[in-house]
Structure formats: structure tokens, C-alpha cells
């Protein structure tokens, strides 16, 4: 719930206008200009603005509280940036395709839109301004061993916090050390192997449905990652070592990764 007492509403009059200023502490957080009119009760209009502001603030607070609750409820905390709840209700696949659409629109030949098709495959369809359609399949590059070990560690910590078991220093160190070992398990070789596995698994899934290609001008595999150890510098280094990747089914393979304050998109085949 919002503590309405933290807001202070102040009126400043100037000619036929009144400026209503909303303050929170020493900071101005909102304002509105109201015309002084004899046809309407001015006090009622000021009160309407105040009520509307507080109602909007209550909605923002409720939305934020719901978001925090969803984040806390995520079972997986390792490499979870792209798993964060989206207030617009977009799926992870749509969210990734938005980044690919932005990449395409940086080329003036393209003006694109995207949607989730009625059929289960592909994940997303991207529509070009000339009427052509791209099929986009989305998958994730993630260290599954790191995910599993971090979940084991998180469950252990949660159990202690809830009083389910006593704190065991040796076990805590073992579980966290196990997670760190997997977390740091990245090299140009493991990067290449995991990318190739992402491509191979999706190729096997789609190779029997080659007829589906006739509906699309291009088929695209979009691999996204938020692995903490995969910085932009390290990804560029690993890609330089591995060369181009090959796919039996997809015309294009893109890698998307987050590096504050933006997501990066790179074609890797």
C-alpha cells in the first residue's frame, strides 16, 4: 500500500492559471496546469487531479510489487536476465525477436513487424515491408550444469532460512564451490561446443519439416544468452576463434547477448 502522507501538493497561482505541484520530500515528482474557470469549481478540479495522481501511483506501486513477487518466484537465478517478467506480457520468444527486428531495421531496406504464429512452429514470424516473412526459432545458450548446481545451492540456503535444517558450513562451501566451478567453465572450446549443440538440436527438430520452409523467405535460428562469464569482449574473442557456424536447416544463425545498457545481435554463420 502507498503511504499518501509522503506526498505534498502545492498550488502556485499565475494570472488565470494555477500550477499544482506534487512533491515527495524535496523532489518534485509531478505537476499539472489548471485554468481558473468560473464555470467549474476549481477546488473540485484540484482534488480530481490529486485523486488521479494518487490512483496512478497506486497502480504503479501494485505493478512493481507484482513484478518483484514474480522475480522472487523464479526458480532459476543463474543467467536469468531474459527470464525476467515482461510488463507488456510478451513471451521470451517475442522479446528476443524484438531485438532481432531492431537489428533488421537498422538496415534501411527493412521495416518489420513480428507476431506469434497460431502454429507451434516457428516460435515467431517477422514480416518485412515487402510482404516477405521470416521464420524465427528461439533457443538459449546456457550452462545447464551451472543452472542445476545453483538451484541446489539456493534450495539449501532457502531451507536454512525457513528453519528446515541447521547451517552446515562445509556443505554450504561445497555447494557454492560446485556452482562456481560450473560458472567459470567457459573457454573457446566449450563455447563452440555449446553453440554447435544448440544448432544441432534445432536442426534435428526441424529437418523433418523442410516443407515448412516454402512459407518463408528465410529461416532464422536466434540463440540468446545471459551467461555472466560471456562478456562482449569474451564472446567476440570466442567467435573469432571458432569461425562461422553451419546449420542444415536454418539460413541464418544469430546470437543475442546482453551487455549493459543494451542487447547485442550478431550473425554467426
N, C-alpha and C positions, 0 to 999 in steps of 0.2 A: 504493500500500500504506500501511496505517496503522502509524505508529510507536507500538507499545504502551507504550514506555517513558515516553511523555508523560503517562500516566495513573497516578495513585496511589490505591490502595484502602486505606481506613482503617476499622477496626471500633470502634464505641462500644457498650459493654455497659450495659444498664439493666434490672435485675431478670431476668425470663425472656426479655428481648428483646435482640437485637443489631442495631444500625443499621450497614449497610455504606455508606460514603460514597465516591463516586468524585470525585476531584479532578484538574483539569488546570491545572497551575500553581497560582495562588492562588484558582482559581474552582471551586466545586462544580458538577459537571455531571450528577450522578446520585446516587440513593440508594435503598436498599431496607431494609425492616424484616424481620428473620428471627426466628422464635420458636425459642428454645433448647429443643430436644426431645431426650430420651434415645432416642427410637425411631428417629431418623435421625442419621447422622453430621454434626455441624454443619459441620465443615471442608469436607465434600463439597458441602454446600448453598451455602456461601460461594463455593467455587470454581465451582459451577454458575452462580451469579449473575454472577460476574466473566466467565466464558466467554460467557454470553449477552449481556452488555453489550458486550463487545468484538466479538462477531459482529454485533450490531445496528449498532454503529459502523462496522464494515467495510462493511455493506450500504449505510448512508447515504453513506459515502465513495465507494463504487462508483457509486451513483446520481448523486451530484453530478459525479463525473468524466465519466460518460456524458453528462450534461446539458451540461457545458462543451464537450465534444467536439462535440455536436450544434450548439451555438450557434456555435462556431468554423467549423463546416462550412456555415453558412448563406451562400449566395452573395450574398444581398441583405442589406445592413446599414442601408439607409435606411428609416425608418419601420417598423421590424421588431418592435415590441412584441408585436403579435398573431400574429407568426410564430414566437415562442419555443416550443420544445418543451414539451409538457404532460406532466408525470409520470403523469397519470391516463390517458394515451393518447387523450384527446379530440381530435377534429378541430377545426380553426379554426371551422367552422360550428357545431359543438356548443358550443364555448367562447363564441361570440358569443350564441347562443340562451340560454345560461345567464344572461347579463346581461339579456336581454330578459325571461326568466322571473322574475328578481328584481324587475324593474320592474313586471311584472304583479302579482306577489304583494304589492307594496306597497299595492295596492288590495284591500281585504278580500273583495271579491267573487270573487277568483281564488285557486285553489290549483292549481298547474300542474306538469306533468312534460313531458319532451321526449325525443325519440329520433330517430335517423337512419332514415328510411324505407328499405324494400328497393328501391323505385324510385329512379332517379337524381334525380328532381324531385318535390317541392321538396327543398331541402337538409336541412331539419329539420321535424318535426311537433311542435307544442306542444299538449298535452292539458289542457283546462280541467277543473275539478272537476265541471261539469255534463255532462261527456261530449262536449262540442264540441271540435273540432280546428282549430287554426290552421296554415296552411302558411307556412313561413318560407324565403325565399330570401335568401342572404347574398352581399354583394358589397363591394368595397373602394373607398374614395375615396383615391387616391394620385396623386402627381405622377410619372407614368411617365418623364418626361424626367429628373427628379431621380434616380430609381432607376437608369436606364441610365447616366447620367453618373457616378454614384457607383461603379457596378460597373467602369466604365472606369478610374477613379482607383484603386480598390482593386486591380485587376489590375496596374496599373503599379507600385504600391508593393510588391505581393507579388513581382513579377518581380525587383525590385531586391533585396529581402530574400533571395531564393533564388539571387541571383547571375546571373540571366538577362540583365540589362542594367545598364549603368552609370547612376548617378544623373544626371538631367538637370534642373537647377533650373528652367529655363524651361518645360519640358514639365510638370513637377510643378505649377508655379504655374498654368499654363494649364488643366490638367485639374481642379484643385481650384477655380479661379475659375469654370469652366464649371458645376461641381456647385453652387457657392454661388448662382450666378445662377438656376438652376432651383429650388433650395431656397427662395429668397426670393420666388419667382414666385407669390405669393398676394395676391389682392385680393378685394373683394366680387364683382367681375365674374367672375374666374377660378373662385372658389368656386362661384358659381351655375352657371356653365357645366359644371363637372365633376360637380356633383351631378345636373344635368339629364341629362348623358351617361350617368351610372350608371343612372338611372331609364329612360332611353330604350332603352339596350342590353338591359336586363332585360325591358322591355315587349315589345320585338321578339322576344325569345326565347320568351316565354310567350303572346303574343297569339293564336297558332295553336292553343293548347291550352286554350281557355276552358272546355271541358267538364270539365277537371280541377277547376275551382272548385266543382263540385257536391259534392265530397268534403269541403269545408272551409267553416266558418262565416265565416272571414276569410282573406284572403291578405295576407302582410306582406313587404315588402322591407326588409331590415336592412342599412344601409350603415355600415361601420366605418372608422375612420381613426386613424392614429397619426402623422400629418404633424407634424414638430417645430414648424412655424410656426403650427399651428392650436391655439392655447391655448383654454381655455374662454371667456375674455373675447372673443377674436377670433371664435370660432365663433358666440357669441351675437350679436355685432355683425353678422357677415355674414348670419346668419339673419334678423335684424331688417330688413336692407336688402332681402333677396330675397323676403320674404313666404312664403306656402305653396307647396309644390311639388305638381305634378299627375302622376298616373300613370294610364295607360289600363287597366292590368291589376290592380295591387295596391290593395287597400282602404286599407292603412296603409303609410306610409314612415317608418322610424325611423333616426336617426343615433346611432351609438355612438362615443364617443371617450374616450381615456384621459387623465385628469388626476390625478396623484398626490394621494391614495393610492387613488383609486377610478376606475371607469369611469362615464361619464355616458351616459344614454339620453334621447333627446328625439324626440317625434313631430314631423315637419316637413311634413306635408300636411294 
